[in-house]
Amino acid sequence: MEFICKKRGIKVNFVPIIGETADLPEQYDYVIASEFLEHCWNPLTVLRYLVSKTKKYGLVYISDFYDDCKGEDPSHLKHNNIYQDIAFKFHNYEACGIEPYQSDLNNIIKIWKKYE
């Protein structure tokens, strides 16, 4: 993502997060959570923190892959299997302070908006 933005001359400040803990220094207009929540011991704690660092009306891009949380990929934590249930996942994501905003070409909600 950072490479593509630089290549197109789009000035974006990327702040990478390593692991489940971070100390982000400010509020952001956009937060990208791409393919890592399924690796977290407590994805909702991480998501709540990221949402808390998102400005009001900011966008949170979430790409997750809970479908493989069956123990086949050891980095996808098996206890996150519960998030395969879309209704459960949406309820919990919304409880973090975001609402569905835009879906991708496959009609999968990827962009959420913070309204609080």
Residue frames as qw, qx, qy, qz and C-alpha x, y, z in Angstrom:
[[0.000, 0.887, 0.462, 0.000, 0.00, 0.00, 0.00],
 [0.297, -0.808, 0.106, 0.498, 2.76, 2.44, 0.93],
 [0.437, -0.139, 0.606, 0.650, 4.65, 1.57, -2.26],
 [0.247, 0.599, 0.665, 0.371, 1.58, 2.23, -4.43],
 [0.102, -0.942, -0.266, 0.179, 0.92, 5.60, -2.76],
 [0.366, -0.645, 0.318, 0.591, 4.53, 6.71, -3.22],
 [0.423, 0.108, 0.692, 0.574, 4.54, 5.52, -6.84],
 [0.128, 0.720, 0.591, 0.339, 1.42, 7.59, -7.56],
 [0.202, 0.362, -0.116, 0.903, 2.71, 10.64, -5.70],
 [0.540, -0.676, -0.331, -0.377, 0.12, 10.39, -2.93],
 [0.146, 0.443, -0.595, 0.654, 1.50, 11.76, 0.32],
 [0.788, -0.469, -0.254, -0.306, 0.36, 9.48, 3.16],
 [0.120, -0.601, 0.684, -0.397, 1.96, 8.99, 6.55],
 [0.845, -0.093, -0.506, -0.146, 2.15, 5.24, 7.20],
 [0.310, -0.574, 0.611, -0.449, 2.60, 4.17, 10.82],
 [0.676, 0.052, -0.722, -0.136, 3.20, 0.41, 10.96],
 [0.658, -0.502, 0.343, -0.443, 2.12, -1.56, 14.02],
 [0.475, 0.288, -0.829, 0.062, 4.14, -4.56, 15.06],
 [0.185, -0.136, -0.890, 0.394, 2.34, -7.04, 17.28],
 [0.223, -0.670, -0.687, -0.172, -0.86, -6.39, 19.18],
 [0.326, -0.782, -0.272, 0.455, 0.32, -3.37, 21.12],
 [0.426, 0.473, 0.189, 0.747, 1.06, 0.07, 19.81],
 [0.189, -0.679, -0.311, 0.637, 1.28, 3.62, 20.99],
 [0.377, 0.584, 0.433, 0.574, 0.02, 5.67, 18.10],
 [0.322, -0.163, -0.222, 0.906, 0.93, 9.32, 18.59],
 [0.227, 0.173, -0.020, -0.958, -2.17, 11.02, 17.16],
 [0.621, 0.426, 0.536, -0.382, -5.64, 10.66, 15.60],
 [0.201, -0.150, 0.731, 0.635, -5.89, 9.52, 11.99],
 [0.550, 0.297, -0.111, -0.772, -8.35, 10.07, 9.13],
 [0.859, 0.220, -0.371, -0.276, -7.80, 6.55, 7.82],
 [0.471, -0.472, 0.734, -0.128, -6.74, 3.33, 9.52],
 [0.726, 0.313, -0.529, -0.307, -5.86, 0.19, 7.58],
 [0.594, -0.336, 0.694, -0.229, -6.13, -3.18, 9.31],
 [0.712, 0.442, -0.405, -0.366, -5.13, -5.55, 6.56],
 [0.871, 0.120, -0.476, -0.020, -4.94, -9.29, 7.14],
 [0.285, 0.360, -0.698, 0.549, -3.80, -9.24, 10.75],
 [0.564, -0.371, 0.259, -0.690, -6.81, -9.38, 13.11],
 [0.949, -0.051, -0.226, -0.215, -7.08, -13.16, 12.68],
 [0.670, 0.275, -0.523, 0.449, -3.53, -13.40, 14.10],
 [0.120, -0.516, 0.380, -0.759, -4.34, -11.44, 17.28],
 [0.188, -0.140, -0.898, 0.372, -5.08, -13.03, 20.64],
 [0.092, 0.641, 0.612, -0.453, -7.83, -10.48, 21.18],
 [0.308, 0.343, 0.478, 0.748, -8.80, -8.88, 17.87],
 [0.141, -0.845, -0.453, -0.246, -11.53, -6.73, 19.40],
 [0.493, -0.734, -0.058, 0.464, -9.13, -5.10, 21.87],
 [0.449, -0.125, 0.398, 0.790, -6.81, -4.26, 18.98],
 [0.120, 0.558, 0.580, 0.581, -9.69, -3.00, 16.83],
 [0.290, -0.876, -0.375, 0.090, -11.09, -0.87, 19.70],
 [0.474, -0.574, 0.115, 0.658, -7.69, 0.76, 20.07],
 [0.335, 0.116, 0.524, 0.775, -7.40, 1.44, 16.34],
 [0.047, -0.742, -0.565, -0.358, -10.90, 2.92, 16.28],
 [0.394, -0.822, -0.230, 0.340, -10.00, 5.12, 19.27],
 [0.399, -0.432, 0.304, 0.750, -7.15, 6.50, 17.16],
 [0.233, 0.413, 0.640, 0.604, -9.48, 7.23, 14.23],
 [0.094, 0.071, 0.107, -0.987, -10.93, 10.72, 13.92],
 [0.463, 0.456, 0.572, -0.501, -14.70, 11.22, 14.00],
 [0.692, 0.638, 0.073, -0.330, -16.08, 10.29, 10.56],
 [0.008, -0.613, 0.747, 0.258, -12.76, 8.63, 9.77],
 [0.881, 0.225, -0.265, -0.321, -12.58, 5.42, 7.78],
 [0.492, -0.453, 0.741, -0.047, -11.27, 2.05, 8.92],
 [0.696, 0.369, -0.520, -0.330, -10.34, -0.44, 6.19],
 [0.603, -0.340, 0.688, -0.219, -10.57, -3.99, 7.51],
 [0.736, 0.321, -0.534, -0.263, -9.48, -6.99, 5.51],
 [0.490, -0.419, 0.707, -0.292, -9.61, -10.14, 7.60],
 [0.617, 0.223, -0.696, -0.293, -9.45, -13.85, 6.90],
 [0.523, -0.319, 0.614, -0.497, -11.12, -15.69, 9.77],
 [0.899, 0.191, -0.152, -0.365, -12.18, -18.51, 7.43],
 [0.713, 0.352, -0.574, 0.195, -8.84, -20.19, 7.99],
 [0.233, -0.531, 0.577, -0.575, -8.98, -20.11, 11.82],
 [0.934, -0.128, -0.122, -0.309, -9.47, -23.87, 12.07],
 [0.718, -0.526, 0.440, 0.122, -5.96, -24.79, 13.12],
 [0.852, 0.406, 0.201, 0.262, -4.73, -25.41, 9.57],
 [0.396, 0.658, -0.176, 0.616, -2.66, -22.22, 9.55],
 [0.608, -0.398, -0.508, 0.464, -1.02, -22.01, 12.98],
 [0.208, -0.001, -0.117, 0.971, -0.67, -18.24, 12.73],
 [0.434, -0.359, -0.298, -0.770, -4.45, -17.87, 12.39],
 [0.133, -0.176, 0.782, -0.583, -5.54, -18.40, 15.97],
 [0.211, -0.260, -0.921, -0.198, -8.12, -21.13, 16.34],
 [0.058, -0.528, -0.666, 0.523, -10.16, -19.30, 18.99],
 [0.151, 0.389, -0.108, -0.902, -10.82, -16.54, 16.41],
 [0.021, 0.196, 0.904, 0.379, -12.93, -19.06, 14.49],
 [0.079, 0.617, 0.675, -0.397, -16.01, -17.43, 16.11],
 [0.107, 0.606, -0.070, -0.785, -15.60, -14.41, 13.81],
 [0.087, 0.057, 0.829, 0.549, -16.51, -16.54, 10.79],
 [0.041, 0.678, 0.729, -0.084, -20.11, -15.87, 11.82],
 [0.219, 0.428, 0.225, 0.848, -20.77, -12.62, 9.93],
 [0.389, -0.771, -0.315, -0.395, -23.58, -11.47, 12.26],
 [0.735, -0.572, -0.158, 0.329, -21.35, -12.04, 15.31],
 [0.578, 0.016, 0.106, 0.809, -18.43, -10.27, 13.66],
 [0.046, 0.588, 0.284, 0.756, -20.52, -7.29, 12.53],
 [0.531, -0.779, -0.298, -0.147, -22.13, -6.93, 15.95],
 [0.724, -0.485, -0.051, 0.488, -18.72, -6.90, 17.63],
 [0.454, 0.209, 0.200, 0.843, -17.13, -4.58, 15.07],
 [0.139, -0.718, -0.317, -0.604, -20.03, -2.16, 15.46],
 [0.646, -0.717, -0.241, 0.105, -19.62, -2.36, 19.25],
 [0.650, -0.171, 0.024, 0.740, -16.11, -0.98, 18.66],
 [0.001, 0.720, 0.144, -0.679, -17.67, 2.24, 17.36],
 [0.043, 0.309, -0.589, -0.745, -17.73, 1.72, 13.59],
 [0.686, 0.410, 0.439, -0.411, -20.47, 1.02, 11.06],
 [0.627, 0.215, 0.608, 0.436, -20.35, -0.60, 7.62],
 [0.101, 0.713, -0.064, -0.691, -19.65, 2.02, 4.98],
 [0.551, 0.605, -0.378, -0.432, -18.50, 0.47, 1.69],
 [0.892, -0.066, 0.447, 0.025, -18.05, -2.99, 0.22],
 [0.197, -0.449, 0.668, 0.560, -15.57, -4.28, -2.32],
 [0.451, 0.257, -0.553, -0.651, -16.36, -5.74, -5.75],
 [0.359, -0.080, -0.929, -0.036, -17.29, -9.08, -4.10],
 [0.500, -0.608, -0.270, -0.555, -19.85, -7.29, -1.90],
 [0.706, -0.327, -0.472, 0.414, -17.73, -7.80, 1.23],
 [0.208, -0.969, -0.047, -0.121, -17.75, -4.88, 3.65],
 [0.757, 0.117, -0.192, 0.614, -14.17, -3.65, 3.83],
 [0.169, 0.325, -0.160, 0.917, -14.55, 0.01, 4.78],
 [0.372, -0.653, -0.634, 0.182, -16.15, 1.01, 8.07],
 [0.086, 0.642, 0.008, 0.761, -16.91, 4.54, 9.25],
 [0.333, -0.278, -0.626, 0.648, -16.52, 5.96, 12.75],
 [0.127, -0.699, -0.424, -0.561, -19.56, 8.04, 13.63],
 [0.566, -0.744, -0.318, 0.162, -18.90, 8.70, 17.32]]
